[in-house]
Amino acid sequence: MRRGRATGGHRTPGGNRRTEPQPAPTAHVGWADLSAVEQSALKRMNRGPYPDLDPALLARLLEFGLATERPQGIGISRAGRELVIEALLHAREGHDARGERQDIT
């Protein structure tokens, strides 16, 4: 006797379970944890496709969950975009990379 419904995935017409793509696990990485090259690459990816991205750098960003594979190619992940935006806003407000207020005088 069946009780309730199975959870997860959708069924295809043939009855096989189709799995949905899962987001890459993200390591908690702060802007200050990234090298200047990694920071620049993320900023560049935030503006659009970056076909000339170094494969080793891409592998590192994928490992951190800051980049993601999409059908149209590699792109910045939600976590990567949030990190870039946060860093840009902090810089605009006069904070340093650790989020501490800088004395601009």
Backbone as CSV, one residue per row, in Angstrom:
resi,resn,N_x,N_y,N_z,CA_x,CA_y,CA_z,C_x,C_y,C_z
1,MET,0.826,-1.157,0.000,0.000,0.000,0.000,0.887,1.243,0.000
2,ARG,0.561,2.202,-0.833,1.330,3.437,-0.932,0.791,4.463,0.034
3,ARG,1.695,5.110,0.683,1.298,6.188,1.584,1.933,7.481,1.107
4,GLY,1.158,8.451,0.773,1.672,9.748,0.349,2.373,9.679,-0.991
5,ARG,3.051,10.743,-1.312,3.762,10.834,-2.583,5.257,10.891,-2.343
6,ALA,5.989,10.404,-3.306,7.450,10.517,-3.239,7.818,11.979,-3.456
7,THR,8.885,12.390,-2.853,9.298,13.783,-3.021,10.534,13.870,-3.879
8,GLY,10.735,15.044,-4.453,11.942,15.315,-5.239,11.797,14.905,-6.681
9,GLY,12.376,15.680,-7.579,12.383,15.385,-9.006,10.996,15.370,-9.602
10,HIS,10.931,15.394,-10.915,9.673,15.302,-11.641,9.684,14.011,-12.428
11,ARG,8.522,13.529,-12.749,8.451,12.313,-13.556,8.316,12.680,-15.025
12,THR,9.064,11.980,-15.846,8.946,12.171,-17.281,7.834,11.253,-17.773
13,PRO,7.359,11.434,-19.019,6.270,10.587,-19.502,6.557,9.088,-19.388
14,GLY,7.806,8.669,-19.476,8.153,7.255,-19.374,8.173,6.751,-17.938
15,GLY,7.943,7.627,-16.986,7.923,7.228,-15.593,9.271,7.352,-14.906
16,ASN,10.310,7.677,-15.655,11.628,7.845,-15.045,11.698,9.184,-14.333
17,ARG,12.450,9.225,-13.308,12.591,10.457,-12.551,13.637,11.348,-13.219
18,ARG,13.285,12.598,-13.417,14.192,13.580,-13.997,14.670,14.460,-12.863
19,THR,15.966,14.580,-12.726,16.478,15.386,-11.625,16.678,16.817,-12.084
20,GLU,16.415,17.735,-11.196,16.612,19.149,-11.462,18.067,19.494,-11.155
21,PRO,18.653,20.416,-11.911,20.028,20.809,-11.596,20.091,21.444,-10.217
22,GLN,21.076,21.027,-9.456,21.257,21.555,-8.110,22.339,22.621,-8.128
23,PRO,22.142,23.706,-7.377,23.201,24.715,-7.332,24.456,24.143,-6.692
24,ALA,25.595,24.651,-7.136,26.868,24.190,-6.570,26.939,24.598,-5.110
25,PRO,27.493,23.732,-4.269,27.636,24.131,-2.869,28.580,25.322,-2.778
26,THR,28.230,26.258,-1.937,29.058,27.442,-1.848,29.879,27.427,-0.569
27,ALA,31.150,27.692,-0.726,32.019,27.871,0.427,31.843,29.323,0.853
28,HIS,31.892,29.576,2.136,31.748,30.957,2.578,33.052,31.689,2.290
29,VAL,33.028,32.504,1.264,34.203,33.240,0.827,33.868,34.720,0.865
30,GLY,34.708,35.478,1.511,34.530,36.921,1.538,35.369,37.584,0.468
31,TRP,35.027,38.818,0.167,35.750,39.565,-0.863,37.240,39.646,-0.538
32,ALA,37.569,39.860,0.724,38.970,39.979,1.133,39.717,38.649,1.031
33,ASP,38.985,37.528,0.955,39.611,36.214,0.813,40.088,35.966,-0.613
34,LEU,39.579,36.741,-1.555,39.919,36.554,-2.967,41.145,37.379,-3.329
35,SER,41.926,36.864,-4.273,43.065,37.627,-4.782,42.539,38.763,-5.660
36,ALA,43.401,39.713,-5.959,43.017,40.824,-6.832,42.591,40.310,-8.213
37,VAL,43.239,39.254,-8.687,42.895,38.669,-9.987,41.500,38.046,-9.936
38,GLU,41.194,37.338,-8.850,39.868,36.729,-8.690,38.790,37.802,-8.565
39,GLN,39.087,38.863,-7.829,38.136,39.963,-7.693,37.857,40.604,-9.051
40,SER,38.911,40.851,-9.821,38.751,41.453,-11.149,37.939,40.556,-12.075
41,ALA,38.204,39.259,-12.006,37.467,38.315,-12.849,35.984,38.316,-12.497
42,LEU,35.667,38.334,-11.216,34.258,38.367,-10.804,33.577,39.656,-11.261
43,LYS,34.269,40.782,-11.116,33.687,42.039,-11.586,33.430,41.979,-13.087
44,ARG,34.378,41.414,-13.816,34.230,41.295,-15.278,33.069,40.364,-15.625
45,MET,32.958,39.246,-14.918,31.860,38.299,-15.158,30.514,38.933,-14.813
46,ASN,30.496,39.839,-13.881,29.260,40.504,-13.487,28.717,41.388,-14.612
47,ARG,29.603,41.811,-15.527,29.185,42.650,-16.656,28.707,41.839,-17.851
48,GLY,28.977,40.534,-17.869,28.545,39.725,-19.005,29.524,38.606,-19.292
49,PRO,29.352,37.937,-20.431,30.212,36.800,-20.783,31.696,37.180,-20.764
50,TYR,32.507,36.241,-20.309,33.950,36.451,-20.195,34.642,35.230,-20.796
51,PRO,34.685,35.135,-22.125,35.226,33.939,-22.789,36.730,33.738,-22.590
52,ASP,37.475,34.790,-22.250,38.929,34.685,-22.099,39.359,34.359,-20.676
53,LEU,38.439,33.949,-19.828,38.759,33.631,-18.440,39.698,32.429,-18.370
54,ASP,40.774,32.573,-17.617,41.763,31.511,-17.441,41.091,30.260,-16.847
55,PRO,41.310,29.077,-17.427,40.669,27.854,-16.926,40.960,27.541,-15.454
56,ALA,42.179,27.810,-14.997,42.507,27.551,-13.589,41.734,28.505,-12.672
57,LEU,41.614,29.742,-13.086,40.853,30.726,-12.321,39.370,30.357,-12.319
58,LEU,38.874,29.935,-13.462,37.476,29.494,-13.552,37.216,28.320,-12.617
59,ALA,38.127,27.356,-12.583,37.963,26.191,-11.706,37.889,26.627,-10.247
60,ARG,38.701,27.594,-9.883,38.684,28.097,-8.496,37.359,28.795,-8.185
61,LEU,36.873,29.625,-9.091,35.597,30.318,-8.875,34.434,29.333,-8.822
62,LEU,34.492,28.291,-9.642,33.468,27.245,-9.592,33.516,26.516,-8.248
63,GLU,34.718,26.237,-7.777,34.897,25.547,-6.494,34.307,26.355,-5.345
64,PHE,34.480,27.667,-5.396,33.944,28.545,-4.361,32.444,28.773,-4.514
65,GLY,31.866,28.353,-5.645,30.447,28.592,-5.889,30.172,29.998,-6.386
66,LEU,31.203,30.706,-6.854,31.053,32.075,-7.327,30.782,32.142,-8.825
67,ALA,30.976,31.025,-9.503,30.658,30.896,-10.926,29.818,29.632,-11.079
68,THR,29.088,29.564,-12.177,28.221,28.411,-12.413,28.162,28.077,-13.897
69,GLU,27.917,26.806,-14.183,27.778,26.376,-15.569,26.314,26.489,-15.967
70,ARG,26.091,27.103,-17.123,24.747,27.279,-17.663,24.726,26.721,-19.075
71,PRO,23.546,26.474,-19.631,23.488,25.963,-21.010,24.208,26.870,-22.011
72,GLN,24.173,28.177,-21.796,24.829,29.103,-22.717,26.286,29.364,-22.376
73,GLY,26.805,28.698,-21.332,28.211,28.841,-20.962,28.384,29.135,-19.484
74,ILE,29.601,29.420,-19.109,29.929,29.719,-17.713,29.523,31.154,-17.411
75,GLY,28.979,31.364,-16.226,28.594,32.706,-15.808,28.778,32.863,-14.313
76,ILE,28.583,34.069,-13.862,28.690,34.360,-12.441,27.462,33.769,-11.737
77,SER,27.672,33.223,-10.570,26.559,32.644,-9.806,25.871,33.738,-8.999
78,ARG,24.755,33.392,-8.417,24.043,34.344,-7.562,24.943,34.793,-6.403
79,ALA,25.640,33.829,-5.798,26.540,34.154,-4.685,27.664,35.075,-5.157
80,GLY,28.196,34.819,-6.346,29.249,35.671,-6.896,28.756,37.076,-7.165
81,ARG,27.563,37.176,-7.737,26.981,38.486,-8.029,26.735,39.274,-6.743
82,GLU,26.203,38.587,-5.728,25.951,39.251,-4.444,27.254,39.745,-3.816
83,LEU,28.307,38.939,-3.935,29.603,39.323,-3.382,30.156,40.564,-4.086
84,VAL,30.063,40.606,-5.419,30.545,41.758,-6.180,29.749,43.008,-5.812
85,ILE,28.446,42.887,-5.784,27.596,44.044,-5.481,27.880,44.561,-4.075
86,GLU,28.016,43.643,-3.129,28.321,44.039,-1.753,29.661,44.774,-1.691
87,ALA,30.660,44.259,-2.387,31.983,44.897,-2.388,31.917,46.280,-3.030
88,LEU,31.180,46.402,-4.121,31.067,47.696,-4.790,30.336,48.714,-3.916
89,LEU,29.298,48.271,-3.241,28.564,49.171,-2.348,29.422,49.595,-1.161
90,HIS,30.178,48.645,-0.602,31.059,48.979,0.518,32.117,49.990,0.078
91,ALA,32.678,49.803,-1.088,33.689,50.725,-1.597,33.075,52.113,-1.800
92,ARG,31.868,52.132,-2.275,31.181,53.404,-2.518,30.914,54.144,-1.205
93,GLU,30.653,53.379,-0.150,30.350,53.968,1.147,31.611,54.260,1.967
94,GLY,32.791,53.911,1.433,34.040,54.199,2.134,34.471,53.127,3.105
95,HIS,34.044,51.882,2.895,34.471,50.777,3.744,35.658,50.081,3.097
96,ASP,36.458,49.414,3.920,37.556,48.630,3.359,37.060,47.227,3.032
97,ALA,37.945,46.350,2.554,37.566,45.008,2.111,37.013,44.150,3.246
98,ARG,37.346,44.492,4.503,36.840,43.704,5.644,35.491,44.216,6.111
99,GLY,34.991,45.287,5.479,33.705,45.836,5.875,33.812,46.890,6.951
100,GLU,35.051,47.292,7.287,35.241,48.302,8.324,35.315,49.682,7.688
101,ARG,34.799,50.642,8.379,34.759,52.014,7.879,36.180,52.581,7.777
102,GLN,36.499,53.170,6.644,37.802,53.803,6.462,37.708,55.280,6.816
103,ASP,38.753,55.803,7.401,38.823,57.238,7.657,39.353,57.884,6.388
104,ILE,38.534,58.678,5.743,38.886,59.243,4.446,39.589,60.587,4.597
105,THR,39.735,61.093,5.801,40.363,62.423,5.984,41.840,62.411,5.745
